[in-house]
Amino acid sequence: MKKVTLFLIPLVLFAGLVVFLFQGLFSDPRERGSMVVDKPIPAFSLPDLMHPDLHYTPAVFEGQITLLNVWGVWCVTCAVELPYLTQLVEQENLRIVGLYYDQDLDPDFGTKTVTGVQQEVKNMLNRFGNPYSFNIFDVYRDLSLDLGVTGAPEHFLIDQHGVIRLHHVGDINERVWKNKIAPVVAQLKREMGSSDS
């Protein structure tokens, strides 16, 4: 009996490990649950990137459907998606707000002035397109941390009541827009239309 038990325990553990690893082969690492979906955007008071005297709060999301895009000039994928995001603004009349943070303002990465960051942002947006109504400057990444951001780009679709309805990790391209984001935007527009009547 003892020999059978000693043989079965490692066998069961090995089988469990195989099942766990097998599931990982077919999962999309960018698809993960988000704790902020269906919750109001966290409280914040942050400056505008280009006009630091202007501050934003969650009230900036009231009354409009908004795609909040977490990005930075250091993010190569962010540069790649800028032309398509700009196209979405023009063709879909989509409001996109940037949530910008810069690694070089972190003491662990060195120092850079806000003026230097602003110039880098202007250069990048002039080169690849500017989809943003404005950019919120997440200086110490407080809002990013509250949202559970793990990198850039990440996107949060926020409804007219300031509630996060969708979280997407990675770039937005034509396929992602058509299959994942556009249906939710259409649903939110229908909800807005029915509440207005």
N, C-alpha and C positions, 0 to 999 in steps of 0.2 A: 504493500500500500504506500509506504514512504517513497519507494523508488518511482512509482507512478506519479505521485504528487510532485516530486522533484523534477520529473520530466515535463509535466503539464504546465507548471508555473512559467518556465522560460518560453514554452511554446505559445501560451496565451499572450504573454508580453510581446513576443515577436510578431504574432498575428495582428495585435493592436497597432504596433508600430507600422507594419506594412499597410494597413487600412488608412492610417493617418497620412502617410507619405503618398499613397496612391491618390487620395483626395486632393492633395496639393498639386499634383501633376495637371489637373484639369480645372483648377480655380484661377481666376483672374486676380492678380495681386492688387490691381487698382480698384477692384470692387470690394469694398468693405463697409460694414455698417457704420453709420455716423450717429453719435449721440445727440447731435444738434438738430437733426431733421425733425420737423413738426414742432419746433420750439422757437420762441422769439429770438431774434439776434441778441447776443449778450450786450449788456450795458457797456458803453464806451464814450469817451470824449477825446477825439483825436483831431490833429490839425490837417488842413489841406496840404498836400505835398508842395504845390507851387505857391500857395498863399498861406504861410504858417499862422497868420493872425486869424484866419477863418477856421473855426472848429466845427466838427460834425458829431452828432449823437445818433442813436437809432431812429430818431424822428425823420432822418433823411430818406428812410426807406418807406415811409408812409405814403399811401396813395398811388404807388407805381410798382409794377413788376420790375425787379432789378436783378441782373446777374452780377454778383460780387466776384471779382477775379483777383486772386492772390498771386502777385507776381513780383519780379525784380529784374534789373538789367543784367544781373549775373546769371540769370536763368535762360539757357539756350532754347529750351522748349517754349518758353514764354515769347521769345522773339519769333519763333516759327509760327505760333498761332495768332500773332497780332494782325496779319493781313486778313485772315478769315474772320476774326472778331470784328474788324473794321467793316468787312463786307456784311456781317450780320446786322450791325447798327444801321447801315444804309438800306439793306433789302428787307429786313424784318422789323425795322423800327424798334429794335431792342435797346433798352437802357443798360449800359454796362458801367459799373463803378469799379475802379481799381483799389485794391488794398495792397499798398506798396510797403515792402520793408527791404532794407539794404544790409547785407552782411558786414560791410566795411564800417558801419557805425557801431558794431559790437566790439568791445574792447579786445575780445579774443581774436579778432580778425584785423585789427589796426584801426586807424582813424581816418575820417573823411569829413569834410564840411557839408552842411546841408546844401550850400550853393553848388558844390561839386556833384552831389547826388542829383540835384535839379538839372544840371547841365547834361549829365549822362542820360537822364530820362528823356529830356528834350531831343537829344541826338537819336536815341533809339526809336522814339515815336515818330520823328521826322523820317527816319529810314524805313520803318516797317508798317507804319499806320498807327493812328490814334483812335481807338474805339471808345475811350473813356469820357464820360460826362465830367468826371473829376477823379482825383486820386486821393484816397485817405492815406495819410502817412502813419503807418504803424511803427513808430519809432523804436519801441522796446519789445515789439511783437506781442503785446498784451492781448489784443483782439485775436490775433492768429492763434495764440495758445488757447484762448477761451473757445475758439471754434474747432480746436483739435487738428489744426493744420500741421502736416508733416513735411511739407515741401512746397514747391511751386512748379507748375501752376496747379492751383486748386480753385474750384468754382462753387459758389453757393447761390442757388436760385431763391430769391426772397420775394414773397407775395406782397400785395398792397397793404397788408396789415403788419409787415415787418417780421413775418414768420418764415423760417427757412423751410423750403419745400423739397429741395434736392441738393445733394452734395456730389460733386464729380471731381475725382482725382485724376490729373493728367490734362493733356491738351484737349481743346475742342476743335474738331475738324468736321467735315461735312457728314461723315458717318455718325459720329457721336451726336451732332446736332439733330440729325434726322431721326435717329433711333431712340435717343434717350432724353434730350432736352426739349426739343420742339413740341412733343406731345404734352409735356407738363406745362409749357408756356401756353399752349392752346387751351388747356384745361383751366389755367388761371385766368386767361382772358374771358372765357365763358363764365367763370364764377364772378368776375368783375362786372360783366354785362348783366348777369341776372340780379346782382345786388343793386345795380343802378336803376333797374326798372321796377 
